[in-house]
Amino acid sequence: MHLSPRHEPSPPNQSTRPPLFQVVPAGIAFFHIKETATGRVRGFREDHNQACALARSLEARIELLA
């Protein structure tokens, strides 16, 4: 009996390209949102969840311009 490998489709709205922004710890309860291409800090937040939300927002804005 031959079993073919199971290929699962990728989840919708999820691409395989690397993220444009990265959330990096920058002290105690402080996070920088860094642009991965240049290393420049584009924003900062005291809450990790808010920092991630800002990174997603910045990425969405860039995708709209492309």
PDB file of N, CA, C and O in Angstrom:
ATOM      1  N   MET A   1       0.842  -1.177   0.000  1.00  0.00           N
ATOM      2  CA  MET A   1       0.000   0.000   0.000  1.00  0.00           C
ATOM      3  C   MET A   1       0.888   1.241   0.000  1.00  0.00           C
ATOM      4  O   MET A   1       1.853   1.318   0.761  1.00  0.00           O
ATOM      5  N   HIS A   2       0.565   2.202  -0.847  1.00  0.00           N
ATOM      6  CA  HIS A   2       1.346   3.427  -0.968  1.00  0.00           C
ATOM      7  C   HIS A   2       0.594   4.575  -0.304  1.00  0.00           C
ATOM      8  O   HIS A   2      -0.567   4.833  -0.623  1.00  0.00           O
ATOM      9  N   LEU A   3       1.252   5.253   0.608  1.00  0.00           N
ATOM     10  CA  LEU A   3       0.652   6.417   1.258  1.00  0.00           C
ATOM     11  C   LEU A   3       1.337   7.677   0.747  1.00  0.00           C
ATOM     12  O   LEU A   3       2.561   7.796   0.796  1.00  0.00           O
ATOM     13  N   SER A   4       0.547   8.597   0.267  1.00  0.00           N
ATOM     14  CA  SER A   4       1.135   9.853  -0.195  1.00  0.00           C
ATOM     15  C   SER A   4       1.346  10.782   0.996  1.00  0.00           C
ATOM     16  O   SER A   4       0.600  10.719   1.974  1.00  0.00           O
ATOM     17  N   PRO A   5       2.359  11.644   0.918  1.00  0.00           N
ATOM     18  CA  PRO A   5       2.579  12.568   2.029  1.00  0.00           C
ATOM     19  C   PRO A   5       1.409  13.536   2.170  1.00  0.00           C
ATOM     20  O   PRO A   5       0.812  13.968   1.184  1.00  0.00           O
ATOM     21  N   ARG A   6       1.110  13.853   3.382  1.00  0.00           N
ATOM     22  CA  ARG A   6      -0.025  14.742   3.650  1.00  0.00           C
ATOM     23  C   ARG A   6       0.434  16.194   3.544  1.00  0.00           C
ATOM     24  O   ARG A   6       1.335  16.628   4.262  1.00  0.00           O
ATOM     25  N   HIS A   7      -0.188  16.923   2.656  1.00  0.00           N
ATOM     26  CA  HIS A   7       0.128  18.337   2.487  1.00  0.00           C
ATOM     27  C   HIS A   7      -1.042  19.150   2.999  1.00  0.00           C
ATOM     28  O   HIS A   7      -2.155  19.065   2.480  1.00  0.00           O
ATOM     29  N   GLU A   8      -0.774  19.935   4.021  1.00  0.00           N
ATOM     30  CA  GLU A   8      -1.829  20.774   4.571  1.00  0.00           C
ATOM     31  C   GLU A   8      -1.735  22.154   3.943  1.00  0.00           C
ATOM     32  O   GLU A   8      -0.641  22.705   3.810  1.00  0.00           O
ATOM     33  N   PRO A   9      -2.870  22.715   3.557  1.00  0.00           N
ATOM     34  CA  PRO A   9      -2.830  24.057   2.975  1.00  0.00           C
ATOM     35  C   PRO A   9      -2.441  25.085   4.033  1.00  0.00           C
ATOM     36  O   PRO A   9      -2.728  24.922   5.219  1.00  0.00           O
ATOM     37  N   SER A  10      -1.782  26.146   3.578  1.00  0.00           N
ATOM     38  CA  SER A  10      -1.412  27.191   4.536  1.00  0.00           C
ATOM     39  C   SER A  10      -2.659  27.950   4.960  1.00  0.00           C
ATOM     40  O   SER A  10      -3.597  28.097   4.177  1.00  0.00           O
ATOM     41  N   PRO A  11      -2.671  28.430   6.192  1.00  0.00           N
ATOM     42  CA  PRO A  11      -3.842  29.166   6.675  1.00  0.00           C
ATOM     43  C   PRO A  11      -4.067  30.428   5.846  1.00  0.00           C
ATOM     44  O   PRO A  11      -3.103  31.022   5.363  1.00  0.00           O
ATOM     45  N   PRO A  12      -5.314  30.845   5.675  1.00  0.00           N
ATOM     46  CA  PRO A  12      -5.570  32.054   4.902  1.00  0.00           C
ATOM     47  C   PRO A  12      -4.990  33.273   5.605  1.00  0.00           C
ATOM     48  O   PRO A  12      -4.828  33.276   6.825  1.00  0.00           O
ATOM     49  N   ASN A  13      -4.677  34.312   4.828  1.00  0.00           N
ATOM     50  CA  ASN A  13      -4.138  35.575   5.332  1.00  0.00           C
ATOM     51  C   ASN A  13      -2.785  35.414   6.017  1.00  0.00           C
ATOM     52  O   ASN A  13      -2.406  36.254   6.833  1.00  0.00           O
ATOM     53  N   GLN A  14      -2.063  34.366   5.703  1.00  0.00           N
ATOM     54  CA  GLN A  14      -0.749  34.183   6.297  1.00  0.00           C
ATOM     55  C   GLN A  14       0.240  33.916   5.173  1.00  0.00           C
ATOM     56  O   GLN A  14       0.130  32.919   4.461  1.00  0.00           O
ATOM     57  N   SER A  15       1.205  34.812   5.021  1.00  0.00           N
ATOM     58  CA  SER A  15       2.157  34.654   3.935  1.00  0.00           C
ATOM     59  C   SER A  15       3.440  34.022   4.460  1.00  0.00           C
ATOM     60  O   SER A  15       3.650  33.910   5.668  1.00  0.00           O
ATOM     61  N   THR A  16       4.285  33.615   3.532  1.00  0.00           N
ATOM     62  CA  THR A  16       5.529  32.971   3.919  1.00  0.00           C
ATOM     63  C   THR A  16       6.692  33.958   3.929  1.00  0.00           C
ATOM     64  O   THR A  16       7.818  33.561   4.229  1.00  0.00           O
ATOM     65  N   ARG A  17       6.459  35.217   3.616  1.00  0.00           N
ATOM     66  CA  ARG A  17       7.544  36.198   3.623  1.00  0.00           C
ATOM     67  C   ARG A  17       7.869  36.614   5.057  1.00  0.00           C
ATOM     68  O   ARG A  17       7.011  36.543   5.936  1.00  0.00           O
ATOM     69  N   PRO A  18       9.096  37.045   5.288  1.00  0.00           N
ATOM     70  CA  PRO A  18       9.465  37.452   6.652  1.00  0.00           C
ATOM     71  C   PRO A  18       8.749  38.739   7.060  1.00  0.00           C
ATOM     72  O   PRO A  18       8.343  39.516   6.195  1.00  0.00           O
ATOM     73  N   PRO A  19       8.589  38.972   8.347  1.00  0.00           N
ATOM     74  CA  PRO A  19       7.900  40.184   8.795  1.00  0.00           C
ATOM     75  C   PRO A  19       8.718  41.431   8.479  1.00  0.00           C
ATOM     76  O   PRO A  19       9.948  41.379   8.452  1.00  0.00           O
ATOM     77  N   LEU A  20       8.041  42.547   8.240  1.00  0.00           N
ATOM     78  CA  LEU A  20       8.713  43.813   7.964  1.00  0.00           C
ATOM     79  C   LEU A  20       9.133  44.514   9.249  1.00  0.00           C
ATOM     80  O   LEU A  20      10.069  45.314   9.249  1.00  0.00           O
ATOM     81  N   PHE A  21       8.439  44.212  10.345  1.00  0.00           N
ATOM     82  CA  PHE A  21       8.730  44.833  11.633  1.00  0.00           C
ATOM     83  C   PHE A  21       8.867  43.754  12.695  1.00  0.00           C
ATOM     84  O   PHE A  21       8.224  42.706  12.630  1.00  0.00           O
ATOM     85  N   GLN A  22       9.725  44.036  13.678  1.00  0.00           N
ATOM     86  CA  GLN A  22       9.978  43.072  14.742  1.00  0.00           C
ATOM     87  C   GLN A  22       9.867  43.785  16.085  1.00  0.00           C
ATOM     88  O   GLN A  22      10.368  44.898  16.249  1.00  0.00           O
ATOM     89  N   VAL A  23       9.213  43.145  17.037  1.00  0.00           N
ATOM     90  CA  VAL A  23       9.093  43.687  18.390  1.00  0.00           C
ATOM     91  C   VAL A  23      10.271  43.159  19.205  1.00  0.00           C
ATOM     92  O   VAL A  23      10.464  41.950  19.327  1.00  0.00           O
ATOM     93  N   VAL A  24      11.061  44.093  19.767  1.00  0.00           N
ATOM     94  CA  VAL A  24      12.258  43.720  20.512  1.00  0.00           C
ATOM     95  C   VAL A  24      12.223  44.314  21.919  1.00  0.00           C
ATOM     96  O   VAL A  24      11.902  45.491  22.081  1.00  0.00           O
ATOM     97  N   PRO A  25      12.549  43.515  22.941  1.00  0.00           N
ATOM     98  CA  PRO A  25      12.610  44.071  24.295  1.00  0.00           C
ATOM     99  C   PRO A  25      13.696  45.144  24.366  1.00  0.00           C
ATOM    100  O   PRO A  25      14.790  44.967  23.829  1.00  0.00           O
ATOM    101  N   ALA A  26      13.386  46.255  25.031  1.00  0.00           N
ATOM    102  CA  ALA A  26      14.339  47.369  25.118  1.00  0.00           C
ATOM    103  C   ALA A  26      14.466  47.868  26.549  1.00  0.00           C
ATOM    104  O   ALA A  26      14.768  49.041  26.766  1.00  0.00           O
ATOM    105  N   GLY A  27      14.247  47.022  27.501  1.00  0.00           N
ATOM    106  CA  GLY A  27      14.323  47.409  28.903  1.00  0.00           C
ATOM    107  C   GLY A  27      13.237  46.696  29.678  1.00  0.00           C
ATOM    108  O   GLY A  27      12.596  45.774  29.174  1.00  0.00           O
ATOM    109  N   ILE A  28      13.039  47.130  30.898  1.00  0.00           N
ATOM    110  CA  ILE A  28      12.009  46.518  31.731  1.00  0.00           C
ATOM    111  C   ILE A  28      10.651  47.043  31.285  1.00  0.00           C
ATOM    112  O   ILE A  28      10.386  48.243  31.360  1.00  0.00           O
ATOM    113  N   ALA A  29       9.795  46.139  30.823  1.00  0.00           N
ATOM    114  CA  ALA A  29       8.442  46.484  30.356  1.00  0.00           C
ATOM    115  C   ALA A  29       8.476  47.585  29.310  1.00  0.00           C
ATOM    116  O   ALA A  29       7.695  48.534  29.382  1.00  0.00           O
ATOM    117  N   PHE A  30       9.387  47.464  28.324  1.00  0.00           N
ATOM    118  CA  PHE A  30       9.494  48.455  27.258  1.00  0.00           C
ATOM    119  C   PHE A  30       9.916  47.726  25.987  1.00  0.00           C
ATOM    120  O   PHE A  30      10.826  46.897  26.022  1.00  0.00           O
ATOM    121  N   PHE A  31       9.265  48.027  24.870  1.00  0.00           N
ATOM    122  CA  PHE A  31       9.510  47.305  23.627  1.00  0.00           C
ATOM    123  C   PHE A  31       9.669  48.271  22.467  1.00  0.00           C
ATOM    124  O   PHE A  31       8.900  49.224  22.333  1.00  0.00           O
ATOM    125  N   HIS A  32      10.667  48.025  21.627  1.00  0.00           N
ATOM    126  CA  HIS A  32      10.847  48.778  20.396  1.00  0.00           C
ATOM    127  C   HIS A  32      10.217  48.003  19.249  1.00  0.00           C
ATOM    128  O   HIS A  32      10.229  46.772  19.246  1.00  0.00           O
ATOM    129  N   ILE A  33       9.668  48.721  18.278  1.00  0.00           N
ATOM    130  CA  ILE A  33       9.194  48.122  17.041  1.00  0.00           C
ATOM    131  C   ILE A  33      10.235  48.495  15.999  1.00  0.00           C
ATOM    132  O   ILE A  33      10.338  49.652  15.591  1.00  0.00           O
ATOM    133  N   LYS A  34      11.003  47.503  15.573  1.00  0.00           N
ATOM    134  CA  LYS A  34      12.151  47.734  14.711  1.00  0.00           C
ATOM    135  C   LYS A  34      11.852  47.275  13.288  1.00  0.00           C
ATOM    136  O   LYS A  34      11.294  46.198  13.078  1.00  0.00           O
ATOM    137  N   GLU A  35      12.227  48.101  12.315  1.00  0.00           N
ATOM    138  CA  GLU A  35      12.092  47.735  10.906  1.00  0.00           C
ATOM    139  C   GLU A  35      13.202  46.737  10.590  1.00  0.00           C
ATOM    140  O   GLU A  35      14.379  47.033  10.794  1.00  0.00           O
ATOM    141  N   THR A  36      12.836  45.564  10.096  1.00  0.00           N
ATOM    142  CA  THR A  36      13.833  44.508   9.906  1.00  0.00           C
ATOM    143  C   THR A  36      14.803  44.822   8.771  1.00  0.00           C
ATOM    144  O   THR A  36      15.958  44.402   8.829  1.00  0.00           O
ATOM    145  N   ALA A  37      14.372  45.543   7.748  1.00  0.00           N
ATOM    146  CA  ALA A  37      15.239  45.829   6.604  1.00  0.00           C
ATOM    147  C   ALA A  37      16.360  46.801   6.963  1.00  0.00           C
ATOM    148  O   ALA A  37      17.485  46.646   6.488  1.00  0.00           O
ATOM    149  N   THR A  38      16.069  47.796   7.794  1.00  0.00           N
ATOM    150  CA  THR A  38      17.045  48.842   8.097  1.00  0.00           C
ATOM    151  C   THR A  38      17.564  48.798   9.525  1.00  0.00           C
ATOM    152  O   THR A  38      18.631  49.344   9.809  1.00  0.00           O
ATOM    153  N   GLY A  39      16.831  48.159  10.426  1.00  0.00           N
ATOM    154  CA  GLY A  39      17.213  48.143  11.829  1.00  0.00           C
ATOM    155  C   GLY A  39      16.778  49.383  12.587  1.00  0.00           C
ATOM    156  O   GLY A  39      17.061  49.516  13.778  1.00  0.00           O
ATOM    157  N   ARG A  40      16.089  50.296  11.905  1.00  0.00           N
ATOM    158  CA  ARG A  40      15.637  51.532  12.549  1.00  0.00           C
ATOM    159  C   ARG A  40      14.420  51.270  13.427  1.00  0.00           C
ATOM    160  O   ARG A  40      13.540  50.485  13.072  1.00  0.00           O
ATOM    161  N   VAL A  41      14.384  51.935  14.574  1.00  0.00           N
ATOM    162  CA  VAL A  41      13.241  51.830  15.480  1.00  0.00           C
ATOM    163  C   VAL A  41      12.145  52.742  14.953  1.00  0.00           C
ATOM    164  O   VAL A  41      12.365  53.938  14.762  1.00  0.00           O
ATOM    165  N   ARG A  42      10.964  52.177  14.717  1.00  0.00           N
ATOM    166  CA  ARG A  42       9.837  52.925  14.149  1.00  0.00           C
ATOM    167  C   ARG A  42       8.776  53.264  15.178  1.00  0.00           C
ATOM    168  O   ARG A  42       7.849  54.019  14.886  1.00  0.00           O
ATOM    169  N   GLY A  43       8.899  52.713  16.384  1.00  0.00           N
ATOM    170  CA  GLY A  43       7.936  53.009  17.429  1.00  0.00           C
ATOM    171  C   GLY A  43       8.322  52.293  18.708  1.00  0.00           C
ATOM    172  O   GLY A  43       9.273  51.512  18.734  1.00  0.00           O
ATOM    173  N   PHE A  44       7.582  52.563  19.757  1.00  0.00           N
ATOM    174  CA  PHE A  44       7.840  51.903  21.033  1.00  0.00           C
ATOM    175  C   PHE A  44       6.557  51.870  21.844  1.00  0.00           C
ATOM    176  O   PHE A  44       5.673  52.709  21.675  1.00  0.00           O
ATOM    177  N   ARG A  45       6.474  50.895  22.717  1.00  0.00           N
ATOM    178  CA  ARG A  45       5.323  50.733  23.604  1.00  0.00           C
ATOM    179  C   ARG A  45       5.790  50.115  24.919  1.00  0.00           C
ATOM    180  O   ARG A  45       6.822  49.445  24.972  1.00  0.00           O
ATOM    181  N   GLU A  46       5.017  50.350  25.977  1.00  0.00           N
ATOM    182  CA  GLU A  46       5.326  49.748  27.274  1.00  0.00           C
ATOM    183  C   GLU A  46       4.684  48.376  27.430  1.00  0.00           C
ATOM    184  O   GLU A  46       5.108  47.590  28.278  1.00  0.00           O
ATOM    185  N   ASP A  47       3.679  48.079  26.635  1.00  0.00           N
ATOM    186  CA  ASP A  47       2.959  46.809  26.725  1.00  0.00           C
ATOM    187  C   ASP A  47       3.284  45.957  25.498  1.00  0.00           C
ATOM    188  O   ASP A  47       3.228  46.446  24.370  1.00  0.00           O
ATOM    189  N   HIS A  48       3.622  44.691  25.715  1.00  0.00           N
ATOM    190  CA  HIS A  48       3.995  43.816  24.602  1.00  0.00           C
ATOM    191  C   HIS A  48       2.855  43.648  23.600  1.00  0.00           C
ATOM    192  O   HIS A  48       3.087  43.685  22.392  1.00  0.00           O
ATOM    193  N   ASN A  49       1.643  43.465  24.083  1.00  0.00           N
ATOM    194  CA  ASN A  49       0.506  43.304  23.173  1.00  0.00           C
ATOM    195  C   ASN A  49       0.291  44.549  22.325  1.00  0.00           C
ATOM    196  O   ASN A  49      -0.012  44.444  21.136  1.00  0.00           O
ATOM    197  N   GLN A  50       0.445  45.729  22.924  1.00  0.00           N
ATOM    198  CA  GLN A  50       0.306  46.973  22.166  1.00  0.00           C
ATOM    199  C   GLN A  50       1.444  47.130  21.161  1.00  0.00           C
ATOM    200  O   GLN A  50       1.234  47.648  20.064  1.00  0.00           O
ATOM    201  N   ALA A  51       2.643  46.687  21.526  1.00  0.00           N
ATOM    202  CA  ALA A  51       3.778  46.744  20.603  1.00  0.00           C
ATOM    203  C   ALA A  51       3.529  45.842  19.396  1.00  0.00           C
ATOM    204  O   ALA A  51       3.824  46.225  18.263  1.00  0.00           O
ATOM    205  N   CYS A  52       2.994  44.663  19.630  1.00  0.00           N
ATOM    206  CA  CYS A  52       2.672  43.749  18.525  1.00  0.00           C
ATOM    207  C   CYS A  52       1.575  44.332  17.641  1.00  0.00           C
ATOM    208  O   CYS A  52       1.626  44.208  16.417  1.00  0.00           O
ATOM    209  N   ALA A  53       0.587  44.966  18.260  1.00  0.00           N
ATOM    210  CA  ALA A  53      -0.491  45.590  17.493  1.00  0.00           C
ATOM    211  C   ALA A  53       0.054  46.717  16.627  1.00  0.00           C
ATOM    212  O   ALA A  53      -0.364  46.868  15.479  1.00  0.00           O
ATOM    213  N   LEU A  54       0.983  47.512  17.159  1.00  0.00           N
ATOM    214  CA  LEU A  54       1.583  48.587  16.368  1.00  0.00           C
ATOM    215  C   LEU A  54       2.392  48.015  15.211  1.00  0.00           C
ATOM    216  O   LEU A  54       2.336  48.548  14.103  1.00  0.00           O
ATOM    217  N   ALA A  55       3.134  46.953  15.443  1.00  0.00           N
ATOM    218  CA  ALA A  55       3.912  46.317  14.375  1.00  0.00           C
ATOM    219  C   ALA A  55       2.992  45.816  13.265  1.00  0.00           C
ATOM    220  O   ALA A  55       3.295  45.989  12.084  1.00  0.00           O
ATOM    221  N   ARG A  56       1.868  45.196  13.637  1.00  0.00           N
ATOM    222  CA  ARG A  56       0.908  44.731  12.625  1.00  0.00           C
ATOM    223  C   ARG A  56       0.306  45.907  11.863  1.00  0.00           C
ATOM    224  O   ARG A  56       0.107  45.829  10.651  1.00  0.00           O
ATOM    225  N   SER A  57       0.019  46.992  12.569  1.00  0.00           N
ATOM    226  CA  SER A  57      -0.556  48.179  11.945  1.00  0.00           C
ATOM    227  C   SER A  57       0.422  48.802  10.948  1.00  0.00           C
ATOM    228  O   SER A  57       0.032  49.164   9.838  1.00  0.00           O
ATOM    229  N   LEU A  58       1.679  48.927  11.336  1.00  0.00           N
ATOM    230  CA  LEU A  58       2.690  49.481  10.431  1.00  0.00           C
ATOM    231  C   LEU A  58       2.852  48.601   9.197  1.00  0.00           C
ATOM    232  O   LEU A  58       2.985  49.102   8.080  1.00  0.00           O
ATOM    233  N   GLU A  59       2.841  47.307   9.404  1.00  0.00           N
ATOM    234  CA  GLU A  59       2.984  46.378   8.279  1.00  0.00           C
ATOM    235  C   GLU A  59       1.788  46.478   7.332  1.00  0.00           C
ATOM    236  O   GLU A  59       1.956  46.433   6.113  1.00  0.00           O
ATOM    237  N   ALA A  60       0.594  46.612   7.881  1.00  0.00           N
ATOM    238  CA  ALA A  60      -0.608  46.728   7.050  1.00  0.00           C
ATOM    239  C   ALA A  60      -0.565  48.007   6.219  1.00  0.00           C
ATOM    240  O   ALA A  60      -0.980  48.006   5.060  1.00  0.00           O
ATOM    241  N   ARG A  61      -0.068  49.092   6.799  1.00  0.00           N
ATOM    242  CA  ARG A  61       0.037  50.357   6.055  1.00  0.00           C
ATOM    243  C   ARG A  61       0.986  50.229   4.884  1.00  0.00           C
ATOM    244  O   ARG A  61       0.710  50.738   3.798  1.00  0.00           O
ATOM    245  N   ILE A  62       2.106  49.551   5.094  1.00  0.00           N
ATOM    246  CA  ILE A  62       3.079  49.371   4.017  1.00  0.00           C
ATOM    247  C   ILE A  62       2.496  48.487   2.923  1.00  0.00           C
ATOM    248  O   ILE A  62       2.714  48.743   1.739  1.00  0.00           O
ATOM    249  N   GLU A  63       1.754  47.444   3.309  1.00  0.00           N
ATOM    250  CA  GLU A  63       1.139  46.558   2.316  1.00  0.00           C
ATOM    251  C   GLU A  63       0.122  47.312   1.474  1.00  0.00           C
ATOM    252  O   GLU A  63      -0.033  47.022   0.288  1.00  0.00           O
ATOM    253  N   LEU A  64      -0.577  48.280   2.070  1.00  0.00           N
ATOM    254  CA  LEU A  64      -1.550  49.067   1.315  1.00  0.00           C
ATOM    255  C   LEU A  64      -0.868  49.948   0.278  1.00  0.00           C
ATOM    256  O   LEU A  64      -1.429  50.193  -0.790  1.00  0.00           O
ATOM    257  N   LEU A  65       0.329  50.425   0.579  1.00  0.00           N
ATOM    258  CA  LEU A  65       1.053  51.299  -0.338  1.00  0.00           C
ATOM    259  C   LEU A  65       1.705  50.529  -1.478  1.00  0.00           C
ATOM    260  O   LEU A  65       1.985  51.099  -2.532  1.00  0.00           O
ATOM    261  N   ALA A  66       1.947  49.249  -1.276  1.00  0.00           N
ATOM    262  CA  ALA A  66       2.641  48.449  -2.297  1.00  0.00           C
ATOM    263  C   ALA A  66       1.738  48.094  -3.453  1.00  0.00           C
ATOM    264  O   ALA A  66       2.171  47.426  -4.392  1.00  0.00           O
TER     265      ALA A  66
END
